[in-house]
């Protein structure tokens, strides 16, 4: 196995864990309280903040799981690492598009 592939696998697992940790933080009550404290105190803003926090948290957790699965696929099929990387990039673009729509 190539050294570059090994580094990609290690970084994929680390990045996946970081994404999952970030998603758990976005779903926490303390993050929602901080988000509500920095915005208007009306009910509409609170509902939007709750939706944004849940959307961001779920997207980050999904992205973390996808990144870990990508690392496992790189471990299993190192010969097609370039194709797997391209597919992963399309999923990343989709995830960031979802986050952009949630915060609009």
N, CA, C and O atoms as CSV, one atom per row, in Angstrom:
chain,resi,resn,atom,element,x,y,z
A,1,UNK,N,N,0.847,-1.176,0.000
A,1,UNK,CA,C,0.000,0.000,0.000
A,1,UNK,C,C,0.894,1.242,0.000
A,1,UNK,O,O,1.915,1.284,0.687
A,2,UNK,N,N,0.508,2.219,-0.755
A,2,UNK,CA,C,1.254,3.454,-0.914
A,2,UNK,C,C,1.193,4.300,0.366
A,2,UNK,O,O,0.199,4.262,1.092
A,3,UNK,N,N,2.248,5.052,0.634
A,3,UNK,CA,C,2.296,5.903,1.827
A,3,UNK,C,C,1.216,6.970,1.788
A,3,UNK,O,O,0.643,7.314,2.822
A,4,UNK,N,N,0.933,7.499,0.597
A,4,UNK,CA,C,-0.106,8.513,0.468
A,4,UNK,C,C,-1.475,7.957,0.860
A,4,UNK,O,O,-2.267,8.650,1.499
A,5,UNK,N,N,-1.746,6.739,0.490
A,5,UNK,CA,C,-3.025,6.111,0.823
A,5,UNK,C,C,-3.132,5.907,2.331
A,5,UNK,O,O,-4.196,6.124,2.910
A,6,UNK,N,N,-2.049,5.495,2.965
A,6,UNK,CA,C,-2.054,5.290,4.410
A,6,UNK,C,C,-2.330,6.613,5.130
A,6,UNK,O,O,-3.106,6.659,6.085
A,7,UNK,N,N,-1.690,7.678,4.665
A,7,UNK,CA,C,-1.920,8.996,5.267
A,7,UNK,C,C,-3.372,9.423,5.064
A,7,UNK,O,O,-3.988,9.962,5.983
A,8,UNK,N,N,-3.930,9.189,3.867
A,8,UNK,CA,C,-5.333,9.517,3.608
A,8,UNK,C,C,-6.276,8.731,4.512
A,8,UNK,O,O,-7.269,9.277,4.994
A,9,UNK,N,N,-5.979,7.468,4.745
A,9,UNK,CA,C,-6.824,6.643,5.615
A,9,UNK,C,C,-6.798,7.172,7.044
A,9,UNK,O,O,-7.844,7.296,7.681
A,10,UNK,N,N,-5.616,7.481,7.546
A,10,UNK,CA,C,-5.503,8.001,8.910
A,10,UNK,C,C,-6.225,9.338,9.036
A,10,UNK,O,O,-6.963,9.562,9.995
A,11,UNK,N,N,-6.012,10.224,8.068
A,11,UNK,CA,C,-6.672,11.525,8.107
A,11,UNK,C,C,-8.185,11.406,7.952
A,11,UNK,O,O,-8.927,12.196,8.535
A,12,UNK,N,N,-8.647,10.439,7.184
A,12,UNK,CA,C,-10.089,10.234,7.023
A,12,UNK,C,C,-10.720,9.829,8.350
A,12,UNK,O,O,-11.787,10.330,8.707
A,13,UNK,N,N,-10.073,8.928,9.081
A,13,UNK,CA,C,-10.616,8.525,10.370
A,13,UNK,C,C,-10.606,9.680,11.364
A,13,UNK,O,O,-11.574,9.878,12.098
A,14,UNK,N,N,-9.525,10.436,11.389
A,14,UNK,CA,C,-9.452,11.579,12.302
A,14,UNK,C,C,-10.491,12.642,11.939
A,14,UNK,O,O,-11.180,13.160,12.818
A,15,UNK,N,N,-10.604,12.963,10.663
A,15,UNK,CA,C,-11.578,13.968,10.229
A,15,UNK,C,C,-13.009,13.495,10.502
A,15,UNK,O,O,-13.863,14.291,10.892
A,16,UNK,N,N,-13.267,12.218,10.300
A,16,UNK,CA,C,-14.595,11.672,10.594
A,16,UNK,C,C,-14.955,11.822,12.056
A,16,UNK,O,O,-16.083,12.188,12.386
A,17,UNK,N,N,-14.014,11.545,12.931
A,17,UNK,CA,C,-14.270,11.710,14.363
A,17,UNK,C,C,-14.486,13.174,14.730
A,17,UNK,O,O,-15.329,13.486,15.572
A,18,UNK,N,N,-13.731,14.068,14.104
A,18,UNK,CA,C,-13.909,15.503,14.364
A,18,UNK,C,C,-15.278,15.968,13.877
A,18,UNK,O,O,-15.956,16.718,14.579
A,19,UNK,N,N,-15.693,15.540,12.694
A,19,UNK,CA,C,-17.024,15.901,12.196
A,19,UNK,C,C,-18.114,15.385,13.125
A,19,UNK,O,O,-19.067,16.110,13.412
A,20,UNK,N,N,-17.997,14.167,13.594
A,20,UNK,CA,C,-19.005,13.607,14.497
A,20,UNK,C,C,-19.023,14.380,15.813
A,20,UNK,O,O,-20.096,14.676,16.339
A,21,UNK,N,N,-17.861,14.707,16.342
A,21,UNK,CA,C,-17.804,15.500,17.571
A,21,UNK,C,C,-18.424,16.871,17.403
A,21,UNK,O,O,-19.127,17.354,18.290
A,22,UNK,N,N,-18.165,17.500,16.265
A,22,UNK,CA,C,-18.757,18.803,15.981
A,22,UNK,C,C,-20.277,18.698,15.854
A,22,UNK,O,O,-21.004,19.563,16.341
A,23,UNK,N,N,-20.750,17.653,15.208
A,23,UNK,CA,C,-22.192,17.445,15.076
A,23,UNK,C,C,-22.860,17.244,16.419
A,23,UNK,O,O,-23.957,17.753,16.650
A,24,UNK,N,N,-22.217,16.512,17.301
A,24,UNK,CA,C,-22.776,16.312,18.645
A,24,UNK,C,C,-22.834,17.642,19.384
A,24,UNK,O,O,-23.802,17.915,20.094
A,25,UNK,N,N,-21.802,18.473,19.223
A,25,UNK,CA,C,-21.819,19.795,19.855
A,25,UNK,C,C,-22.942,20.655,19.287
A,25,UNK,O,O,-23.627,21.345,20.041
A,26,UNK,N,N,-23.143,20.626,17.968
A,26,UNK,CA,C,-24.214,21.413,17.368
A,26,UNK,C,C,-25.591,20.973,17.860
A,26,UNK,O,O,-26.519,21.781,17.896
A,27,UNK,N,N,-25.731,19.720,18.233
A,27,UNK,CA,C,-27.014,19.220,18.729
A,27,UNK,C,C,-27.196,19.440,20.231
A,27,UNK,O,O,-28.266,19.158,20.771
A,28,UNK,N,N,-26.168,19.939,20.905
A,28,UNK,CA,C,-26.251,20.103,22.359
A,28,UNK,C,C,-27.086,21.321,22.732
A,28,UNK,O,O,-27.268,22.243,21.936
A,29,UNK,N,N,-27.584,21.300,23.952
A,29,UNK,CA,C,-28.399,22.408,24.460
A,29,UNK,C,C,-27.556,23.665,24.675
A,29,UNK,O,O,-28.055,24.777,24.507
A,30,UNK,N,N,-26.300,23.500,25.040
A,30,UNK,CA,C,-25.465,24.681,25.282
A,30,UNK,C,C,-25.228,25.466,23.995
A,30,UNK,O,O,-25.209,26.696,24.025
A,31,UNK,N,N,-25.048,24.784,22.872
A,31,UNK,CA,C,-24.884,25.476,21.596
A,31,UNK,C,C,-26.158,26.221,21.225
A,31,UNK,O,O,-26.101,27.352,20.744
A,32,UNK,N,N,-27.310,25.589,21.449
A,32,UNK,CA,C,-28.587,26.230,21.134
A,32,UNK,C,C,-28.802,27.460,22.016
A,32,UNK,O,O,-29.318,28.474,21.546
A,33,UNK,N,N,-28.415,27.378,23.279
A,33,UNK,CA,C,-28.535,28.537,24.170
A,33,UNK,C,C,-27.655,29.689,23.689
A,33,UNK,O,O,-28.087,30.842,23.690
A,34,UNK,N,N,-26.430,29.384,23.280
A,34,UNK,CA,C,-25.535,30.434,22.770
A,34,UNK,C,C,-26.067,31.029,21.479
A,34,UNK,O,O,-25.954,32.234,21.255
A,35,UNK,N,N,-26.644,30.195,20.631
A,35,UNK,CA,C,-27.216,30.675,19.386
A,35,UNK,C,C,-28.415,31.578,19.650
A,35,UNK,O,O,-28.572,32.615,19.005
A,36,UNK,N,N,-29.258,31.181,20.599
A,36,UNK,CA,C,-30.414,31.998,20.945
A,36,UNK,C,C,-30.006,33.297,21.637
A,36,UNK,O,O,-30.675,34.317,21.470
A,37,UNK,N,N,-28.929,33.277,22.403
A,37,UNK,CA,C,-28.475,34.479,23.098
A,37,UNK,C,C,-27.941,35.522,22.122
A,37,UNK,O,O,-27.980,36.718,22.410
A,38,UNK,N,N,-27.449,35.085,20.984
A,38,UNK,CA,C,-26.872,36.024,20.025
A,38,UNK,C,C,-27.877,36.511,18.989
A,38,UNK,O,O,-27.509,37.261,18.085
A,39,UNK,N,N,-29.123,36.105,19.098
A,39,UNK,CA,C,-30.124,36.535,18.133
A,39,UNK,C,C,-31.298,37.187,18.866
A,39,UNK,O,O,-31.291,37.314,20.090
A,40,UNK,N,N,-32.293,37.590,18.101
A,40,UNK,CA,C,-33.477,38.222,18.687
A,40,UNK,C,C,-34.196,37.249,19.613
A,40,UNK,O,O,-34.082,36.032,19.463
A,41,UNK,N,N,-34.934,37.797,20.569
A,41,UNK,CA,C,-35.552,36.968,21.603
A,41,UNK,C,C,-36.973,36.535,21.257
A,41,UNK,O,O,-37.696,36.077,22.141
A,42,UNK,N,N,-37.390,36.664,20.018
A,42,UNK,CA,C,-38.748,36.264,19.672
A,42,UNK,C,C,-38.828,34.773,19.338
A,42,UNK,O,O,-37.812,34.100,19.169
A,43,UNK,N,N,-40.052,34.284,19.251
A,43,UNK,CA,C,-40.287,32.850,19.042
A,43,UNK,C,C,-39.856,32.384,17.647
A,43,UNK,O,O,-39.390,31.256,17.489
A,44,UNK,N,N,-40.006,33.226,16.664
A,44,UNK,CA,C,-39.629,32.855,15.291
A,44,UNK,C,C,-38.118,32.619,15.222
A,44,UNK,O,O,-37.670,31.650,14.609
A,45,UNK,N,N,-37.346,33.483,15.837
A,45,UNK,CA,C,-35.885,33.318,15.836
A,45,UNK,C,C,-35.480,32.046,16.566
A,45,UNK,O,O,-34.558,31.351,16.139
A,46,UNK,N,N,-36.156,31.741,17.654
A,46,UNK,CA,C,-35.830,30.513,18.404
A,46,UNK,C,C,-36.117,29.263,17.580
A,46,UNK,O,O,-35.340,28.308,17.601
A,47,UNK,N,N,-37.238,29.270,16.853
A,47,UNK,CA,C,-37.549,28.117,16.004
A,47,UNK,C,C,-36.546,27.976,14.870
A,47,UNK,O,O,-36.127,26.866,14.543
A,48,UNK,N,N,-36.157,29.100,14.267
A,48,UNK,CA,C,-35.155,29.057,13.197
A,48,UNK,C,C,-33.811,28.572,13.738
A,48,UNK,O,O,-33.124,27.783,13.090
A,49,UNK,N,N,-33.442,29.043,14.921
A,49,UNK,CA,C,-32.173,28.612,15.521
A,49,UNK,C,C,-32.183,27.124,15.837
A,49,UNK,O,O,-31.178,26.440,15.646
A,50,UNK,N,N,-33.317,26.621,16.321
A,50,UNK,CA,C,-33.422,25.188,16.605
A,50,UNK,C,C,-33.280,24.382,15.319
A,50,UNK,O,O,-32.573,23.375,15.281
A,51,UNK,N,N,-33.958,24.836,14.268
A,51,UNK,CA,C,-33.860,24.157,12.980
A,51,UNK,C,C,-32.429,24.191,12.443
A,51,UNK,O,O,-31.931,23.186,11.935
A,52,UNK,N,N,-31.779,25.331,12.554
A,52,UNK,CA,C,-30.404,25.469,12.079
A,52,UNK,C,C,-29.453,24.575,12.866
A,52,UNK,O,O,-28.590,23.917,12.286
A,53,UNK,N,N,-29.611,24.553,14.174
A,53,UNK,CA,C,-28.725,23.731,15.009
A,53,UNK,C,C,-28.909,22.244,14.688
A,53,UNK,O,O,-27.932,21.508,14.552
A,54,UNK,N,N,-30.160,21.812,14.569
A,54,UNK,CA,C,-30.408,20.402,14.246
A,54,UNK,C,C,-29.918,20.055,12.843
A,54,UNK,O,O,-29.321,18.999,12.636
A,55,UNK,N,N,-30.169,20.940,11.883
A,55,UNK,CA,C,-29.714,20.686,10.518
A,55,UNK,C,C,-28.202,20.615,10.425
A,55,UNK,O,O,-27.655,19.736,9.758
A,56,UNK,N,N,-27.525,21.542,11.095
A,56,UNK,CA,C,-26.057,21.537,11.083
A,56,UNK,C,C,-25.506,20.316,11.805
A,56,UNK,O,O,-24.543,19.701,11.347
A,57,UNK,N,N,-26.112,19.966,12.931
A,57,UNK,CA,C,-25.645,18.810,13.688
A,57,UNK,C,C,-25.805,17.513,12.925
A,57,UNK,O,O,-24.886,16.695,12.875
A,58,UNK,N,N,-26.958,17.327,12.339
A,58,UNK,CA,C,-27.193,16.096,11.575
A,58,UNK,C,C,-26.304,16.028,10.330
A,58,UNK,O,O,-25.810,14.960,9.971
A,59,UNK,N,N,-26.110,17.162,9.684
A,59,UNK,CA,C,-25.239,17.184,8.514
A,59,UNK,C,C,-23.804,16.858,8.900
A,59,UNK,O,O,-23.129,16.101,8.202
A,60,UNK,N,N,-23.332,17.424,10.007
A,60,UNK,CA,C,-21.958,17.160,10.444
A,60,UNK,C,C,-21.776,15.698,10.846
A,60,UNK,O,O,-20.752,15.093,10.528
A,61,UNK,N,N,-22.746,15.131,11.531
A,61,UNK,CA,C,-22.648,13.713,11.915
A,61,UNK,C,C,-22.683,12.829,10.672
A,61,UNK,O,O,-21.923,11.866,10.573
A,62,UNK,N,N,-23.555,13.151,9.730
A,62,UNK,CA,C,-23.611,12.379,8.478
A,62,UNK,C,C,-22.306,12.475,7.708
A,62,UNK,O,O,-21.815,11.487,7.162
A,63,UNK,N,N,-21.752,13.677,7.674
A,63,UNK,CA,C,-20.482,13.871,6.984
A,63,UNK,C,C,-19.356,13.110,7.677
A,63,UNK,O,O,-18.467,12.576,7.012
A,64,UNK,N,N,-19.387,13.058,9.001
A,64,UNK,CA,C,-18.388,12.285,9.737
A,64,UNK,C,C,-18.494,10.799,9.452
A,64,UNK,O,O,-17.486,10.119,9.256
A,65,UNK,N,N,-19.724,10.299,9.432
A,65,UNK,CA,C,-19.917,8.883,9.116
A,65,UNK,C,C,-19.473,8.584,7.686
A,65,UNK,O,O,-18.846,7.556,7.428
A,66,UNK,N,N,-19.798,9.480,6.765
A,66,UNK,CA,C,-19.370,9.301,5.380
A,66,UNK,C,C,-17.852,9.305,5.265
A,66,UNK,O,O,-17.283,8.524,4.502
A,67,UNK,N,N,-17.200,10.173,6.011
A,67,UNK,CA,C,-15.744,10.250,5.960
A,67,UNK,C,C,-15.103,8.973,6.509
A,67,UNK,O,O,-14.107,8.494,5.967
A,68,UNK,N,N,-15.669,8.432,7.570
A,68,UNK,CA,C,-15.142,7.178,8.118
A,68,UNK,C,C,-15.367,6.028,7.134
A,68,UNK,O,O,-14.490,5.185,6.950
A,69,UNK,N,N,-16.537,5.996,6.509
A,69,UNK,CA,C,-16.811,4.963,5.501
A,69,UNK,C,C,-15.853,5.116,4.325
A,69,UNK,O,O,-15.373,4.121,3.780
A,70,UNK,N,N,-15.572,6.357,3.931
A,70,UNK,CA,C,-14.615,6.598,2.854
A,70,UNK,C,C,-13.237,6.073,3.232
A,70,UNK,O,O,-12.545,5.488,2.399
A,71,UNK,N,N,-12.833,6.280,4.490
A,71,UNK,CA,C,-11.553,5.741,4.956
A,71,UNK,C,C,-11.521,4.228,4.913
A,71,UNK,O,O,-10.510,3.634,4.538
A,72,UNK,N,N,-12.629,3.599,5.296
A,72,UNK,CA,C,-12.711,2.139,5.231
A,72,UNK,C,C,-12.662,1.643,3.780
A,72,UNK,O,O,-12.057,0.611,3.488
A,73,UNK,N,N,-13.299,2.382,2.889
A,73,UNK,CA,C,-13.260,1.986,1.477
A,73,UNK,C,C,-11.860,2.156,0.906
A,73,UNK,O,O,-11.414,1.344,0.095
A,74,UNK,N,N,-11.163,3.213,1.329
A,74,UNK,CA,C,-9.770,3.368,0.901
A,74,UNK,C,C,-8.911,2.221,1.415
A,74,UNK,O,O,-8.014,1.742,0.722
A,75,UNK,N,N,-9.193,1.791,2.623
A,75,UNK,CA,C,-8.454,0.668,3.201
A,75,UNK,C,C,-8.744,-0.619,2.435
A,75,UNK,O,O,-7.852,-1.438,2.216
A,76,UNK,N,N,-10.005,-0.786,2.030
A,76,UNK,CA,C,-10.399,-2.011,1.330
A,76,UNK,C,C,-10.015,-2.014,-0.148
A,76,UNK,O,O,-9.624,-3.046,-0.691
A,77,UNK,N,N,-10.130,-0.858,-0.790
A,77,UNK,CA,C,-9.886,-0.765,-2.231
A,77,UNK,C,C,-8.900,0.360,-2.540
A,77,UNK,O,O,-9.304,1.371,-3.115
A,78,UNK,N,N,-7.637,0.224,-2.184
A,78,UNK,CA,C,-6.689,1.313,-2.431
A,78,UNK,C,C,-6.409,1.556,-3.917
A,78,UNK,O,O,-5.881,2.608,-4.278
A,79,UNK,N,N,-6.754,0.602,-4.777
A,79,UNK,CA,C,-6.483,0.748,-6.201
A,79,UNK,C,C,-7.362,1.819,-6.840
A,79,UNK,O,O,-6.963,2.438,-7.826
A,80,UNK,N,N,-8.544,2.040,-6.292
A,80,UNK,CA,C,-9.458,3.016,-6.887
A,80,UNK,C,C,-9.588,4.253,-5.994
A,80,UNK,O,O,-10.668,4.833,-5.880
A,81,UNK,N,N,-8.502,4.641,-5.374
A,81,UNK,CA,C,-8.518,5.782,-4.454
A,81,UNK,C,C,-8.924,7.072,-5.153
A,81,UNK,O,O,-9.616,7.897,-4.557
A,82,UNK,N,N,-8.515,7.260,-6.386
A,82,UNK,CA,C,-8.848,8.495,-7.112
A,82,UNK,C,C,-10.356,8.594,-7.367
A,82,UNK,O,O,-10.948,9.661,-7.205
A,83,UNK,N,N,-10.960,7.495,-7.758
A,83,UNK,CA,C,-12.405,7.483,-8.008
A,83,UNK,C,C,-13.162,7.698,-6.703
A,83,UNK,O,O,-14.127,8.461,-6.662
A,84,UNK,N,N,-12.729,7.028,-5.637
A,84,UNK,CA,C,-13.365,7.197,-4.337
A,84,UNK,C,C,-13.234,8.640,-3.851
A,84,UNK,O,O,-14.165,9.185,-3.259
A,85,UNK,N,N,-12.093,9.249,-4.098
A,85,UNK,CA,C,-11.893,10.648,-3.720
A,85,UNK,C,C,-12.824,11.578,-4.480
A,85,UNK,O,O,-13.349,12.533,-3.907
A,86,UNK,N,N,-13.035,11.309,-5.763
A,86,UNK,CA,C,-13.936,12.131,-6.569
A,86,UNK,C,C,-15.377,12.010,-6.064
A,86,UNK,O,O,-16.072,13.016,-5.922
A,87,UNK,N,N,-15.815,10.802,-5.797
A,87,UNK,CA,C,-17.171,10.593,-5.285
A,87,UNK,C,C,-17.329,11.273,-3.923
A,87,UNK,O,O,-18.362,11.882,-3.644
A,88,UNK,N,N,-16.315,11.166,-3.090
A,88,UNK,CA,C,-16.353,11.795,-1.768
A,88,UNK,C,C,-16.464,13.316,-1.903
A,88,UNK,O,O,-17.188,13.949,-1.135
A,89,UNK,N,N,-15.765,13.901,-2.857
A,89,UNK,CA,C,-15.827,15.351,-3.063
A,89,UNK,C,C,-17.230,15.788,-3.472
A,89,UNK,O,O,-17.692,16.846,-3.044
A,90,UNK,N,N,-17.914,14.996,-4.289
A,90,UNK,CA,C,-19.292,15.330,-4.649
A,90,UNK,C,C,-20.202,15.295,-3.425
A,90,UNK,O,O,-21.083,16.144,-3.282
A,91,UNK,N,N,-19.994,14.314,-2.540
A,91,UNK,CA,C,-20.770,14.273,-1.311
A,91,UNK,C,C,-20.467,15.476,-0.422
A,91,UNK,O,O,-21.373,16.018,0.210
A,92,UNK,N,N,-19.217,15.896,-0.365
A,92,UNK,CA,C,-18.856,17.085,0.411
A,92,UNK,C,C,-19.549,18.329,-0.135
A,92,UNK,O,O,-20.062,19.144,0.632
A,93,UNK,N,N,-19.564,18.472,-1.441
A,93,UNK,CA,C,-20.233,19.621,-2.055
A,93,UNK,C,C,-21.722,19.603,-1.696
A,93,UNK,O,O,-22.298,20.646,-1.383
A,94,UNK,N,N,-22.332,18.445,-1.741
A,94,UNK,CA,C,-23.743,18.328,-1.367
A,94,UNK,C,C,-23.988,18.674,0.092
A,94,UNK,O,O,-24.968,19.345,0.416
A,95,UNK,N,N,-23.110,18.223,0.970
A,95,UNK,CA,C,-23.277,18.513,2.395
A,95,UNK,C,C,-23.136,20.001,2.678
A,95,UNK,O,O,-23.903,20.556,3.465
A,96,UNK,N,N,-22.181,20.643,2.054
A,96,UNK,CA,C,-22.017,22.074,2.267
A,96,UNK,C,C,-23.149,22.868,1.625
A,96,UNK,O,O,-23.486,23.950,2.106
A,97,UNK,N,N,-23.737,22.361,0.560
A,97,UNK,CA,C,-24.917,23.008,-0.014
A,97,UNK,C,C,-26.098,22.922,0.952
A,97,UNK,O,O,-26.858,23.881,1.095
A,98,UNK,N,N,-26.251,21.782,1.610
A,98,UNK,CA,C,-27.314,21.630,2.608
A,98,UNK,C,C,-27.107,22.615,3.751
A,98,UNK,O,O,-28.056,23.271,4.183
A,99,UNK,N,N,-25.886,22.725,4.242
A,99,UNK,CA,C,-25.610,23.652,5.332
A,99,UNK,C,C,-25.888,25.085,4.893
A,99,UNK,O,O,-26.430,25.875,5.666
A,100,UNK,N,N,-25.528,25.423,3.680
A,100,UNK,CA,C,-25.778,26.775,3.175
A,100,UNK,C,C,-27.269,27.059,3.112
A,100,UNK,O,O,-27.703,28.158,3.460
A,101,UNK,N,N,-28.056,26.091,2.675
A,101,UNK,CA,C,-29.506,26.278,2.623
A,101,UNK,C,C,-30.121,26.369,4.010
A,101,UNK,O,O,-31.079,27.115,4.215
A,102,UNK,N,N,-29.586,25.623,4.960
A,102,UNK,CA,C,-30.132,25.652,6.318
A,102,UNK,C,C,-29.907,27.019,6.952
A,102,UNK,O,O,-30.782,27.513,7.664
A,103,UNK,N,N,-28.780,27.628,6.717
A,103,UNK,CA,C,-28.468,28.906,7.336
A,103,UNK,C,C,-28.950,30.110,6.533
A,103,UNK,O,O,-28.687,31.248,6.922
A,104,UNK,N,N,-29.635,29.891,5.442
A,104,UNK,CA,C,-30.136,31.004,4.633
A,104,UNK,C,C,-31.273,31.696,5.306
A,104,UNK,O,O,-31.817,32.658,4.764
